[in-house]
Amino acid sequence: MALQCGIVGLPNVGKSTLFNCLSNAKAQAANFPFCTIEPNLGVITVPDERLEVLSKIVNPNKVVPTTIEIVDIAGLVKGASKGEGLGNQFLGNIRSTDAIIHVLRCFDDPNVIHVDGSVNPVRDKEIIDIELQLKDLDSVEKKLSKISKMAASDKNAKKAEEVLLRVKTALESGMSARSVTLEETEFEHIDDLQLLTVKPVLYVCNVDEAAVINGNKHVDAVKEAVKNENAELLIISAAIESEIASLDNLNDQLEFLESLGLKESGVSKLIKAAYRLLKLQTYFTCGVQEVRAWTITKGTKAPQAAAVIHTDFEKGFIRAEVMKYIDYTSLGSEQAVKEAGKFGVEGKEYVVEDGDIMHFRFNV
């Protein structure tokens, strides 16, 4: 599943540094705006301790984790919605992503230039929000001008007009499209617009080392600003993550984290948060050839989960054989799970749960 999160923010907030740590793709990081002209793409693995546990039991030939794509999008500036600072190109790159990672500068450093002259993450957030909202408003108004002509005589067009007007009102009020409560059937009226502000958001507060555990006044201000949004917030030091990434030895990385009072790297937390943000979960296939993690959306039924491996699995689906992770790892083998009566045989309506270990039976 080619799922993408786009990293956005003003220039010089630490986006490209964070991207480098995430993907090990050496996007150029420099102390001036528009260093990132083309979007850099990195494929990153989703940390999952369960894979290691399963591999110790199975001892497979290979272990394959699941992945997410991260896109580093060049810094936006005020006026981007009208094309300022190559804005149209950058906003187009955001449009193709599934979720947004919004990096905010929450550290003071006179040696790192701020595009607006001072550190104020709430102001920076509002600048990005406004530009995305203005771009969405333009898209909504264009569709409304076409739909409104048909609304008097077409019930579907009338419903589309109602939905679009609600979204338009929110955008004109300075709110994002995601703030509008829509029924599942109503999303079809805006899906074609690929609205930027309907995407889920993860705010990343980029701090210095002193604030990486408890935050600082800038982080507190961001928390207050986003408290009513349905969004996640993480505190990360891109500088620390860069140091961790420079250490090749895992033990050295763990010792470095421990010296800072951290149990887990910020990059690992960010990847897991992005996974949650996209409402994703993992199931596993286990065999001598490979132990592998597969990504599905929460609520996926067994045939559609099978299709992630191969579309033929869904077409010829017969049944799914399911073991729960806790049962498999505590009992130690598939045979032991069967003997304990915990080996499930499920049909087409089975909703796959996070951590399920699956075998699919299908007709060719």
Phi, psi and omega per residue, in radians:
M1 nan 1.921 -3.068
A2 -1.360 1.253 -3.121
L3 -1.519 2.348 -3.043
Q4 -2.162 2.406 2.933
C5 -1.983 2.281 3.115
G6 -1.736 2.254 3.086
I7 -1.555 2.089 -3.128
V8 -2.178 2.922 3.107
G9 2.739 3.016 3.055
L10 -1.211 2.866 3.070
P11 -1.051 2.568 3.026
N12 1.145 0.578 3.073
V13 -1.785 -0.106 3.115
G14 1.887 0.255 -3.098
K15 -1.068 -0.938 -3.058
S16 -1.200 -0.597 3.068
T17 -1.077 -0.777 3.132
L18 -1.149 -0.713 3.118
F19 -1.053 -0.756 3.120
N20 -1.025 -0.716 3.140
C21 -1.180 -0.615 -3.124
L22 -1.223 -0.779 -2.928
S23 -1.968 -0.209 -3.013
N24 1.066 0.208 3.005
A25 -1.494 2.177 -2.956
K26 -1.452 1.219 3.029
A27 -1.097 2.377 -3.099
Q28 -1.106 2.229 3.099
A29 -2.024 2.094 -3.096
A30 -2.498 2.854 -3.018
N31 -1.592 0.913 3.024
F32 -2.764 2.728 -3.077
P33 -1.155 2.742 3.027
F34 1.069 0.522 3.044
C35 -1.127 -0.655 3.123
T36 -1.638 1.790 -3.103
I37 -1.553 -0.883 3.056
E38 -1.684 2.544 3.129
P39 -1.154 2.242 3.065
N40 -1.512 2.400 -3.101
L41 -2.023 2.257 3.083
G42 -2.281 2.405 3.075
V43 -1.749 2.098 -3.049
I44 -2.064 2.556 3.109
T45 -1.468 2.547 3.110
V46 -1.564 2.040 -3.130
P47 -1.058 2.270 3.136
D48 -2.626 1.828 -3.085
E49 -1.073 -0.382 -3.116
R50 -1.131 -0.537 3.117
L51 -1.063 -0.731 -3.139
E52 -1.138 -0.707 3.125
V53 -1.103 -0.793 -3.133
L54 -1.125 -0.693 -3.112
S55 -1.153 -0.544 3.106
K56 -1.207 -0.549 3.118
I57 -1.340 -0.792 -3.016
V58 -1.500 -0.570 -3.040
N59 0.949 1.021 -3.038
P60 -1.380 2.965 3.079
N61 -1.207 -0.558 3.102
K62 -2.663 2.758 3.102
V63 -2.126 2.237 -3.074
V64 -2.119 1.914 3.101
P65 -1.371 2.939 3.050
T66 -1.553 2.848 -3.004
T67 -2.359 2.819 2.974
I68 -2.343 2.550 3.067
E69 -1.616 2.352 3.093
I70 -2.008 2.248 3.141
V71 -1.945 2.130 3.089
D72 -1.583 1.916 -3.058
I73 -1.767 2.382 -3.066
A74 -0.973 2.664 -3.064
G75 -1.039 2.285 3.078
L76 -1.482 2.726 3.062
V77 -2.375 2.930 3.085
K78 -1.016 2.300 -3.116
G79 1.653 0.076 -3.110
A80 -1.035 -0.631 -3.118
S81 -1.120 -0.347 3.104
K82 -1.849 0.214 3.054
G83 1.730 0.008 3.140
E84 -1.136 2.456 3.081
G85 1.023 0.722 -3.102
L86 1.072 0.482 -3.000
G87 -1.011 -0.738 -3.092
N88 -1.052 -0.700 3.135
Q89 -1.122 -0.777 -3.089
F90 -1.194 -0.714 3.121
L91 -1.132 -0.584 3.070
G92 -1.116 -0.644 3.111
N93 -1.165 -0.625 3.105
I94 -1.154 -0.643 -3.046
R95 -0.995 -0.551 -3.062
S96 -1.462 -0.085 -3.097
T97 -1.547 2.819 -3.140
D98 -1.591 -0.449 -3.130
A99 -2.653 2.847 -3.077
I100 -2.077 2.266 2.980
I101 -1.808 1.898 -3.026
H102 -1.743 1.875 -3.109
V103 -1.523 2.250 -3.139
L104 -2.096 2.320 3.111
R105 -1.343 2.056 -3.139
C106 -2.165 0.626 3.093
F107 -2.377 2.621 3.095
D108 -1.775 2.220 3.106
D109 -2.740 1.883 -3.102
P110 -1.103 -0.296 -3.123
N111 -1.471 -0.183 3.110
V112 -1.933 1.997 -3.073
I113 -1.133 2.391 2.983
H114 -1.831 2.328 -3.039
V115 -1.036 -0.467 3.124
D116 -1.866 0.180 2.980
G117 1.553 -0.236 3.141
S118 -2.662 2.788 -3.133
V119 -1.553 2.028 3.127
N120 -2.693 1.513 -3.022
P121 -1.097 -0.525 3.119
V122 -1.183 -0.751 3.059
R123 -1.059 -0.766 -3.133
D124 -1.064 -0.760 3.113
K125 -1.040 -0.778 -3.106
E126 -1.132 -0.619 3.106
I127 -1.068 -0.844 3.134
I128 -1.122 -0.799 -3.138
D129 -0.980 -0.830 -3.093
I130 -1.082 -0.749 -3.125
E131 -1.122 -0.719 3.117
L132 -1.197 -0.690 3.130
Q133 -1.141 -0.712 3.130
L134 -1.121 -0.690 3.111
K135 -1.135 -0.729 3.109
D136 -1.146 -0.710 -3.136
L137 -1.052 -0.699 3.102
D138 -1.073 -0.747 -3.142
S139 -1.144 -0.752 -3.122
V140 -1.139 -0.765 -3.116
E141 -1.127 -0.647 3.121
K142 -1.128 -0.734 3.130
K143 -1.228 -0.665 3.118
L144 -1.053 -0.677 -3.124
S145 -1.093 -0.494 3.112
K146 -1.492 -0.750 -3.063
I147 -1.197 -0.689 -3.035
S148 -1.018 -0.557 -3.132
K149 -1.175 -0.463 -3.091
M150 -1.720 -0.236 -2.982
A151 -1.069 -0.525 -3.090
A152 -1.174 -0.509 -3.041
S153 -2.081 -0.048 -3.068
D154 -2.223 2.037 -3.082
K155 -1.074 -0.715 -3.125
N156 -1.146 -0.711 3.109
A157 -1.141 -0.640 3.116
K158 -1.118 -0.745 3.111
K159 -1.139 -0.725 3.110
A160 -1.073 -0.705 3.122
E161 -1.086 -0.734 3.141
E162 -1.078 -0.787 3.140
V163 -1.126 -0.802 -3.109
L164 -1.115 -0.645 3.127
L165 -1.158 -0.652 3.093
R166 -1.131 -0.734 3.120
V167 -1.168 -0.714 3.138
K168 -1.061 -0.769 3.132
T169 -1.049 -0.744 3.135
A170 -1.120 -0.801 -3.124
L171 -1.103 -0.713 3.124
E172 -1.179 -0.384 3.125
S173 -1.549 0.075 -3.137
G174 1.445 0.314 3.101
M175 -1.901 2.719 -3.134
S176 -1.439 2.790 -3.117
A177 -1.085 -0.506 -3.126
R178 -1.170 -0.253 3.127
S179 -1.354 -0.229 3.140
V180 -1.489 2.172 3.130
T181 -1.397 2.045 -3.121
L182 -2.126 2.501 2.990
E183 -1.229 2.742 -3.107
E184 -0.989 -0.664 -3.110
T185 -1.274 -0.295 -3.106
E186 -1.440 -0.346 -3.122
F187 -1.113 -0.431 -3.123
E188 -1.065 -0.385 -3.111
H189 -1.414 -0.234 3.113
I190 -2.138 -0.134 -3.095
D191 -0.983 -0.680 -3.084
D192 -1.176 -0.320 -3.113
L193 -1.434 -0.287 -3.097
Q194 0.831 0.924 -3.076
L195 -1.048 2.405 -3.084
L196 -1.261 -0.650 -3.031
T197 -1.574 0.103 3.035
V198 -1.592 -0.227 -3.112
K199 -1.263 2.515 3.075
P200 -1.146 2.612 -3.042
V201 -2.205 2.410 2.973
L202 -2.035 2.051 3.098
Y203 -1.536 2.228 3.119
V204 -1.970 1.970 3.098
C205 -1.532 1.919 -3.130
N206 -1.507 1.933 -3.043
V207 -2.034 3.044 3.025
D208 -1.542 3.089 -3.032
E209 -1.037 -0.653 -3.072
A210 -1.127 -0.408 -3.042
A211 -1.891 0.100 -2.976
V212 -1.186 -0.426 -3.128
I213 -1.630 -0.875 -3.030
N214 -1.878 -0.047 -3.124
G215 1.388 -2.897 3.141
N216 -2.699 -2.966 -3.086
K217 -1.091 -0.594 3.125
H218 -1.160 -0.744 3.124
V219 -1.119 -0.741 3.124
D220 -1.033 -0.688 3.140
A221 -1.156 -0.683 3.111
V222 -1.160 -0.762 3.124
K223 -0.992 -0.751 3.130
E224 -1.137 -0.676 -3.084
A225 -1.220 -0.514 -3.052
V226 -1.882 0.143 -3.014
K227 -1.058 -0.465 -3.128
N228 -1.711 0.065 3.104
E229 -1.611 2.603 3.065
N230 -1.506 1.277 -3.046
A231 -2.465 2.765 3.059
E232 -1.704 2.738 3.121
L233 -2.380 2.340 3.107
L234 -2.223 2.543 3.016
I235 -1.822 2.132 -3.102
I236 -2.439 2.535 2.976
S237 -1.863 1.899 3.141
A238 -1.078 -0.556 3.134
A239 -1.143 -0.747 3.102
I240 -1.147 -0.751 -3.139
E241 -1.084 -0.604 3.101
S242 -1.140 -0.684 3.103
E243 -1.152 -0.721 3.116
I244 -1.069 -0.774 -3.114
A245 -1.104 -0.439 -3.124
S246 -1.375 -0.211 3.135
L247 -1.622 2.045 -3.080
D248 -1.340 -0.559 -3.061
N249 -1.469 2.237 -3.105
L250 -1.065 -0.693 3.128
N251 -1.099 -0.667 3.093
D252 -1.110 -0.699 3.119
Q253 -1.109 -0.774 -3.130
L254 -1.142 -0.688 3.099
E255 -1.119 -0.698 3.132
F256 -1.130 -0.769 3.100
L257 -1.057 -0.769 -3.128
E258 -1.094 -0.645 -3.141
S259 -1.143 -0.397 3.127
L260 -1.677 -0.025 -3.118
G261 1.399 0.405 -3.118
L262 -1.908 2.485 3.136
K263 -1.676 -0.379 -3.047
E264 -2.595 2.564 3.134
S265 -1.206 2.678 3.098
G266 -1.127 -0.594 3.122
V267 -1.085 -0.758 3.119
S268 -1.088 -0.757 3.110
K269 -1.086 -0.705 -3.101
L270 -1.134 -0.774 -3.127
I271 -1.091 -0.769 3.134
K272 -1.124 -0.682 3.136
A273 -1.157 -0.684 3.102
A274 -1.105 -0.672 3.108
Y275 -1.079 -0.796 3.102
R276 -1.129 -0.694 -3.096
L277 -1.033 -0.638 -3.135
L278 -1.504 0.095 -3.140
K279 0.989 0.828 -3.127
L280 -1.816 2.778 3.006
Q281 -2.576 3.056 -3.013
T282 -2.184 2.406 2.872
Y283 -2.121 2.876 -3.038
F284 -2.158 2.617 2.880
T285 -2.051 2.377 -3.051
C286 -2.232 2.215 3.075
G287 -2.828 3.011 -3.119
V288 -1.109 -0.598 -3.138
Q289 -1.178 -0.784 3.120
E290 -2.806 2.631 2.892
V291 -1.892 2.186 -2.985
R292 -2.409 2.484 3.062
A293 -1.722 2.420 3.139
W294 -2.164 2.413 -3.112
T295 -1.659 2.267 3.019
I296 -2.394 2.825 3.039
T297 -1.413 2.495 3.092
K298 -0.967 2.389 -3.128
G299 1.633 0.007 -3.128
T300 -1.223 2.369 3.099
K301 -1.514 2.842 -3.000
A302 -0.940 -0.813 -3.119
P303 -1.081 -0.667 3.137
Q304 -1.268 -0.566 3.051
A305 -1.143 -0.674 3.110
A306 -1.123 -0.585 -3.118
A307 -1.140 -0.377 3.093
V308 -1.126 -0.541 3.078
I309 -1.344 -0.870 3.102
H310 -2.838 2.428 -3.100
T311 -1.075 -0.498 3.122
D312 -1.115 -0.491 3.140
F313 -1.117 -0.622 3.115
E314 -1.310 -0.756 -3.097
K315 -1.062 -0.719 -3.085
G316 -1.827 0.366 -3.037
F317 -0.966 2.259 3.040
I318 -1.904 -0.949 -3.136
R319 -2.822 2.909 3.040
A320 -2.087 2.327 3.049
E321 -1.763 2.173 -2.910
V322 -2.197 2.321 2.969
M323 -2.139 2.410 3.081
K324 -1.376 2.447 -3.100
Y325 -0.942 -0.781 -3.085
I326 -1.114 -0.659 3.125
D327 -1.210 -0.802 -3.083
Y328 -1.109 -0.771 -3.080
T329 -1.312 -0.515 3.136
S330 -1.411 -0.588 -3.124
L331 -1.550 -0.478 2.941
G332 1.672 -0.117 3.108
S333 -2.906 2.832 3.101
E334 -1.129 -0.701 -3.136
Q335 -1.080 -0.714 3.128
A336 -1.148 -0.623 3.093
V337 -1.124 -0.753 3.123
K338 -1.095 -0.787 -3.108
E339 -1.129 -0.483 3.124
A340 -1.485 0.015 3.122
G341 1.250 0.440 -3.095
K342 -1.948 0.258 3.132
F343 -1.619 1.977 -3.048
G344 -1.648 2.499 3.006
V345 -2.043 2.028 -2.985
E346 -2.111 2.648 -3.141
G347 -1.729 -2.811 -3.012
K348 -1.156 -0.407 -3.081
E349 -1.600 -0.005 -3.118
Y350 -1.178 2.236 3.084
V351 -1.622 2.048 -3.065
V352 -1.164 2.387 3.129
E353 -1.825 2.698 3.136
D354 -1.039 2.244 3.109
G355 1.616 -0.083 3.109
D356 -1.022 2.476 3.024
I357 -1.852 2.094 -2.904
M358 -2.078 2.502 2.854
H359 -2.162 2.336 3.132
F360 -1.923 2.369 3.021
R361 -1.889 2.303 -3.057
F362 -2.649 2.757 3.027
N363 -1.558 2.416 3.109
V364 -1.334 nan nan
